[in-house]
Amino acid sequence: MKCMKVQAEETARKVHPFWPAVGVGALLLVLYILRSQVRPALAWLEVTVEQVGPYGPAVFLLAAAIWAALLLPGPLILALAGTVFAERPLVGVAAVSLGFAVAQGVTFLLTRTLLRVRVLQAVGHKAWFIWLDEQVQKRGAVGVLVIRTIPVFPNSLANYGFGLTNIGFWPYLFASWLGTIPIISVYVFGTSGFVNLLMSR
């Protein structure tokens, strides 16, 4: 499995840039430098989230699902979750992971039904998809799980690509959901800690 992960990282680096993660890091640095000006906005956000109450996580879950389905940069929505749920990072992790699972399931089914030809034309010749297909054929859900844990792999686009493989829906969905939790947790808890640092006196 270690060799598989190394091979995945080498493949993914060729097709998936680090710019979203670099952008989030640069933004956090700027926020820390300007922390005295940022604190009022963070305080307002905290009050707003408290006023929304139990509907907040549900709204964020839906937003995360749409975000992932539209292939928007994952690190941005993860950093936002850490900011919005700075006082309750576990809630942020749950909301994003379930939202991503919804996107993973919907896009998989869309590829299996309505979008198969389009997705095949778009990604079928890509090196990362050919490698992904090989791993799923050889290892099934375990292959999906390992691929999901690789930060540099184009996982949002892979949501559609997995629908072209021979894996069943439920093994795919469970492995996808479980595999994304570590990366989501790192981003959400990391951003949450950073926000709490900004708010500390």
Helices and strands as residue ranges (DSSP letters): H 2-13, H 19-33, H 35-52, H 55-69, H 74-84, H 89-112, H 116-123, H 127-139, H 141-148, H 155-161, G 162-164, H 169-199
